[in-house]
Amino acid sequence: MIPEDFKDFFVNSDVSTQQEIVSSLLAMSTESSSLIEPREDKVVTCPHCQDVRIRANGKLKGVQRYLCNGCGKNFSETTGKFWYNIKKKDKITRYLFCLLSGYSIRKSAKETGISIQTSFDWRHKLLTSFDSVSVEEFQGIVESDDLFFAYSEKGNRNLDRPAKKRGEKAGKRGISNEKVAVVATCDRSGNKDFKVATKGRISKKDLDKVLKGKLDKVEVLCSDSHRSYNAFAKSLDINHKKFNASKGQRAVEKIYHVQNVNNMDMRLRKFLASFNGVATKYLQNYLNWFLVLEKIKNSTTRITTVAAIAFASNTAWMEFKNIAVNHILFRT
């Protein structure tokens, strides 16, 4: 379920190390100070409208309440976080052990003592909270690539077409609306990001949406020679190095290439293959999970930083609730 190197590290670690990892993740999910005192790396906003103009508004049953001056709505320090409204909070620690150990949804449910549906919901609430680990800015030499996955409605019981069997070939050859495009981007400083972009071929408009404001400090953009990247780089006046792998073009001046992003793509595909198919509406969640594991797989000391970004998210619960709605908009 998760990359073997991290899973093996976690499973084979001593109990104290495992507890340190889980405790670090949970600590940030209950840290209320981050809501009103934004950290330097990320400003925390109102979970309803994302406004930063918030103020204290008394307490209810010992829980601090706040009022947003933007939308006028009340909320508490727990509103919108992944564990908001969860009835069995005492089981979250055990569930995290299962998740980090690579257990399936069914096995996690059995080990934790919750239903399979609850296990499924908890997984995606957690993974939705990881969306905030997305890179906000790249720098220096950046590599970008688009990769494609079969459009999937796995789990949908109300299909408007005959169900397909697992592994069945697409009805159309090449890149079509039966494929989902994911934009992969990385720089030489170790910043990595994956974003679901569109169905079928990407356009300059898709790249604008995915990479908007993230390339201000970029010196060189390395990508394939597709016209969408050409137009995108030209619009931003970025030095663009293009490669055509089918013609054997691998590197320019020895330092400009797309080998890092291609290697990242390969690891992602291996990661997703372990799930035997991922529904398109949940694809971004698994991309988030892969990115988090990439950040923490080589060092336990970095996990607190990752947790500070991911588990302090106060919009995870709303985003989880909107997955189905967003997917309807995506597929139309």
N, C-alpha and C positions, 0 to 999 in steps of 0.2 A: 504493500500500500504506500510506503514511503521509501525514499532512497535507501538502499541497503547499507551504505556507509554510515548514515546517521542512525538508522534503526539498530544496526549491530552495536554501534557505540552506546546507544541508550540502553538496550537490553542487557549488554554485558557490563555496564557500569555498576558500581556498588550502590547500595540503597541510598546512602547519603547524597551521592551525586545526582541520582534520579530525583530525589526529593528536592534538591536545590534547583534543578531545572524546572520542575513543576511549580514549586513555590514562587520562583521568579516570575513565571508567566501569570500566576494567579494574583500576585501582589499588585501588579499594575491594574488589574481589572477592578480592584476595590480602592484604588488610590484617588480619593476625592479631590485632593489639592490640585491635581493637574487640570481640573475642569475650570477653575477660576484663575489659576496662576499658570498661564500657558508656558510651555517649555520653549527654549530658543529655537528648537528644530521644527516645532509644529504648533500652530495656534489652534486651541480647542474652541469649538463654536457651539451655538445652540443646536441641539439634535433635530429640531424641527425645520429651521430655516437657514442654518449655518451662520447666523449673525454672531459677531463677537461682543456685542453690547449686552452683557448679562449682569445681573446683580442679585445678591442674596435676598431671599424672601421668606424668612422664618424656617421653622423645622416642623416636620410631621412624623410622630413616633420616633423621634431621635434622628431622623434623616433630613439633611439640609435640603431646602427647596430654593429654587432660583426662578427669576422672571426675566424673560427676554424682552428687551426694549424694542427689538425689531418687529417680531410677530405678536408680542403680547402674551405668549403662552408660558405657563408654568411647567417646570420640570425639576427633577431631583438629580442628585449626583449619580444615580444608577440608571436613569432614563436612557434608553437607546443602546446600552452596552449589551454584549452578547448574552449575559446571564440575566437580563431584565425579564421579569415575570416567570423565571424558571422556578418550579416548585420544590425541586430536590437539589438545592445548592450544595448540600453536604456530599453529594455524589460527583461533583464536578472534578475534584482532585483525582479520583479513581478513573474517571472518564479520560482525563488528559493522559494518564499513564497508558491507557489502552490506545489512544490515538498516536502517541509518540512511539509505542511499541509496534505500530503497524497493523493493529487488529482490524478486522472487517467491522462493518456496522452491526452485523448480527452478533459477532463474538463480543464486541464492546458492550452491547446491550445485556448480554448474558453475564459478563464479568461485573458490570456496574449495577445490575438489578433494575434496569429500566426497560421500557418497551422498545421494539425495533424502530417504530416511528419516532419515538423520542430520541433515540440514538442518532437517527438520520437528521432530525432537526438540530440537535446539538452540534453535530459535525459541521453543518452548513452555517450555523450561527457563528461558530468559531472561525471557520474559513472566511466568512464575510468580513469579520473584524480584521482579518489580515490585509484587507484592501489598502489600509493606510500605510503599509510598508512600501507602497509604490514609490519609485524614484521621482523626486521633484525636479531634479536638474542633473543633466549630464555635462561632462567637460572634456576638453582635449580632443582626442581621436575617438569617434563614435562609430560603432558598427550596427547596422540595422538590417533586418531580413523579415520576409513574410513567410509563414508556414501555414499549412492548411490541414484541417481535420474534417472528417465527414460530419455533416449536419445530423444531429441525433435528437430524437424526442424520447429517449429511453425513460421508461416509467410512466409515460403519458397513456392513460386508459381511454382517451377520447380522441383518437387520431381521425383526421379527415381523409385518410388514405390507407391502403392495406399495410399491415405491419411488415417490417423487413426483418429478416433473420440476421443474427450477428455475423459479421464478416461478409455480408452480401455486397457485391460491387455496386457502385453508384450507377444510376441510370444514364448519366451523361459522362462522356469522356472529358478529361482535362479539368480545368478550373471552371466551375459553374456555381449556381446558387445552391447546389447540394453540398458545397464545401463552405467551411467557416474559416475566415482569414484571421490569423493572430500575428500581431506585429511584435517582433522580438528586438530588443535594443540593449546594447551594453557599451561601456567605455573601458578604457585601460586602467581605470582606478577601481574597478570591481563593481561598479553600479550596474544593476541588471533590471530589466523590466519586461513583462509580457502583458499585452492588452488585446482582448478580443475586439476586432475592428469592424468587420462586416461579413456579409455572405458574398461569396465569389471574389473576384479580383479587387484588390485595394485601389483606391484612387488618391489623388493629391488631397482631396477633402478629408478622407479617412486618416491620412498621415497628419494633417493639420489638427484633427481632433485628438488623436492619440499622443502626439508629441508637442502639442501647443505649450509654449513657454518653457520647454525643457532643454532647448538647445542654444540658449543665449550665450553660453560659455564654450560652445563647441568650435573647434578649429577646422576639423575635417570630418566629413560624413562618408563612410564607406558602405556601399550597398551593391546590389545587382544593378543591371542596366535598365530595369523596367522604367517606362516613361513616367510613372507616378512619382518615383524617387527623383527623377530628373527635374520634373516640374516643382516638386517640393523644395529641393535644395536651391533651385534657382530663385524661388520666391523669397527665401530667407538669405540669399546671397552667401551661401556656405560653400566652401571648397569641397567639391564632390568627386570622390574616387569611385569609379564604376568597374564592376567585374562581371565577366561572362564565363561562368564555370564550364559551360558546354564547349567553349573554345579554349579551355585550358588556362584561363586567366586566374591566377591564384593570388598574386601579390604585386605591388608596385613599390619600387624603391625599398623593398624588403620590410618596411614598417606598416605599409597600408595594405590591409587584407580584411577578410570577413571570417577568418578561421575561429575566432573566439565566439562569435554569435552562432556560427554553424555548430560548434561543439556544444554550446548551450542548448541549441535546438535538439540535438541528439539526446542529451540527458533528459530533457523534458519529455520527449516521446517515450523513452524507456520508463520514465516515472508514470506517465498516463497509461501505458500499456498494462500495468499491473491491476488496473481497475476494470478491465474487460469492457471498456466502453464508458464514456462520460457524457451525460446529457448536456446538450449545448447550453441550456440555461444555467447550468452549474459550472461550466467550463472555467469562467474567470475565477471562481472560488479555488479550483484546483491549481490554477496558475499562481494564485496568491500563496497557496500552501507550499508549492515548489520553491517559490522565491524565499520564503521564510526559512525553509530547510537549507537552502543554499547559503543563507547568511550565517546559520548557526552550526553547520555541520563540522567545521574545523576548530571551533573554539567554544567552550562553555561560558567564557567570560563575556561574550558578545550577546548572550541570550537576554540579559536584562535590558539592553538597549533595544533589541527587537521587541521585547514585551512592552516596553514603554511606548513604542509606536503603535503596535497592534492592539493590545488589550486596553489601552486608554481610549480607544475609539468609542464615541458616544452616538454613532449612527448605525452600528452593526445590526441592531434589532430591526430598525426601519428598512434598511437595505435588504435584509433577509425577507421581510414581508413583501417587498416590492419585486422580488426576483421574477415571479410569474408575470407581473405587469410589464416589467422591462423586457422580458423575453418576447412578449406579444408585439411590442414596438420594434424589436430587433428583427423579427422574422417577416414583418410586413414591408 
